[in-house]
Amino acid sequence: MNDAPARSPSGDAAISEAAAGAILTIDLGAVRENYRRLRTRLAGARCAGVLKADGYGLGAAQVASALMKEGCDIFFVALLAEGTALRKAIGDRPEIYILNGLPPGSEPEAVAAGLCPVINSGAQLKAWRAMAQGAARRLPAAIQVDSGMSRLGMAPDEVEALAGSAGAFDGIEIRYVMSHLACADEPRHPANEQQRQAFERLRAMLPEAPASLANSSGIFLGPHYRYDLARPGAALYGINPTPGEPNPMLPVVRLQAKVAQTRKVGKGAGIGYGHSYHAQGPLSLATISFGYADGWLRRSVSAAWFEGMRLPFLGRVSMDSIILDISALPAGQLGEGDLVELLGPSQSVDDAAGHAGTIGYEILASLGSRFHRRYIGG
Ligand SMILES: *Cc1c(COP(=O)(O)O)cnc(C)c1O
């Protein structure tokens, strides 16, 4: 067990196993092994950890502590608020970058917490330069260029203009020049090589600095994409960075829900809100304490699992409960308080995402805050 107490993302006190409707087990040993596997692939390039959205829903502080034991000392979050919270949790030493940049006026807060902005525009550069001037010291930052995703980062004409303007980077210690790939999970997509070449052109215009391009899937695009620092998120959490091929990562999460009640119903019984399902014959049902308020996507075609047996959802997903068809199990095998699996060996995060027509990232990031969280292998 990890020594850090299990906390919900909102920072509330941990929810006890007895009081919770569902149990989320997070294997920090698997996170560490995934980090080691990525680092092996990176063959000498550095490897950061991306912890935005509370570590993809799994607990940024706990994941950071586990990664630090592997020697990881560079982290990325999306928002300044995430950065200040992470700084408090992990101490002064690791570098923490704010991917979305700093909102205007928030620079002093970033300096006070020792956070590095990812500078995405000329205006952000100017604000950080002024901050450095006021502080009378050089302030660290990463410069992000838009190599073709059109989301965040300086546009090529902006980079060109800055390159020609004297003193544009005065007072700024450029730790990395970075960019982000739009299609890295599709290795044959022509945008990958186009973006890499655009990145080469843009970074050549900027003061010389270490470079960073690859996210999880980018690490698997080949040596040209490694540069000096990779920024994986998803792969650390067990999401397959090579869709369509076997997952080279270990699974990290297991989600189990408690049975609240079992019952038998006869043919014709209406099941759940709106009676969207009627029993075609006698059925055994189990209602679990888990619903859409726990982040389970309501339209996902889905099922829970018990000892390798698939237990289909019947009727609509409610806010706090789901009705399962357990007729395939021997009578009495599943009872009140027993656990069924929603994510784990029988149904991976990527499987669940496939059923729900989404991506593993969304399954993890939507996980709710009222689980008992159990950290193992830390
Ligand atoms: C989210 C993000 C990452 C991590 O991406 P994964 O696909 O989860 O590995 C890296 N870089 C940037 C800029 C990001 O926004």
The ligand as a Tripos MOL2 file, in Angstrom:
@<TRIPOS>MOLECULE
LIG
   15    15     1     0     0
SMALL
NO_CHARGES

@<TRIPOS>ATOM
      1 C1         -1.9660   15.6160  -22.9250 C.3       1 LIG1
      2 C2         -0.6830   16.0170  -23.5400 C.ar      1 LIG1
      3 C3          0.3920   15.1330  -23.5740 C.ar      1 LIG1
      4 C4          0.2620   13.6850  -23.1620 C.3       1 LIG1
      5 O1         -0.4510   13.0100  -24.1740 O.3       1 LIG1
      6 P1         -0.7410   11.4450  -24.1140 P.3       1 LIG1
      7 O2         -1.3640   11.1410  -25.4150 O.co2     1 LIG1
      8 O3         -1.6770   11.2360  -22.9700 O.co2     1 LIG1
      9 O4          0.5480   10.7640  -23.8890 O.co2     1 LIG1
     10 C5          1.6150   15.5970  -24.0460 C.ar      1 LIG1
     11 N1          1.7450   16.8660  -24.4840 N.ar      1 LIG1
     12 C6          0.7280   17.7360  -24.4870 C.ar      1 LIG1
     13 C7          0.9420   19.1160  -25.0020 C.3       1 LIG1
     14 C8         -0.5240   17.3460  -24.0320 C.ar      1 LIG1
     15 O5         -1.5410   18.2030  -24.0520 O.3       1 LIG1
@<TRIPOS>BOND
     1     1     2 1
     2     2     3 ar
     3     2    14 ar
     4     3     4 1
     5     3    10 ar
     6     4     5 1
     7     5     6 1
     8     6     7 2
     9     6     8 1
    10     6     9 1
    11    10    11 ar
    12    11    12 ar
    13    12    13 1
    14    12    14 ar
    15    14    15 1
@<TRIPOS>SUBSTRUCTURE
     1 LIG1         1 GROUP 0 **** ****
